[in-house]
Amino acid sequence: MDPRSGWTFLSNHAHVMIALARDPELRLRDLAEQVGITERAIAQIIVDLEGAGAIARERDGRRNVYRIHPNVPLRHPIEAHRTVGDLLEAVMRKTR
């Protein structure tokens, strides 16, 4: 089964955040490949995340470097008591 087919528990926005937490210098092309969506969709997600204050984009020469703001609360009322940092910590935590 293709892991990119069907539904997932996390949104594409969350997938982009996780990928950027792992490598803040990823290009849109690389993000699109990892998340499994188009570069255009990735560009819109980046705009959304910047608009929400969850990330900041900084230029380093010709490349973008993304800085995550971990203290930003999650957007849905069900999880608004948690932050971007909480989500990333839970998803990226290594298990034994």
C-alpha positions, 0 to 999 in steps of 0.5 A: 500500500502506498503510504501517501494514498488515503487519509492520514491523521495529520494535515498537509500543513502539519506535514510541512511543519514536521518536514521543516522542523527536520530540515529548515532549508528544504526547497519547495520541490523537496517539501512537495516530494516529501508531503506528496502534494504539488509545489503550488500547494506547498507554496500556499501552505507556507503562506498560510503558516507565515500568516498564522505566525507559525513560521518565518521565512528568511533569505540565506543567499538564494535559499530560504531558511524557515524558522518555526515559532513553537509557542504559537497555539494550534488553530482548531478549538479542540487543540487550541490549548496546545502549541506548534511546539507541543505537536512537533515534540509529540510527533518527532519524539524518538521511542525506545 
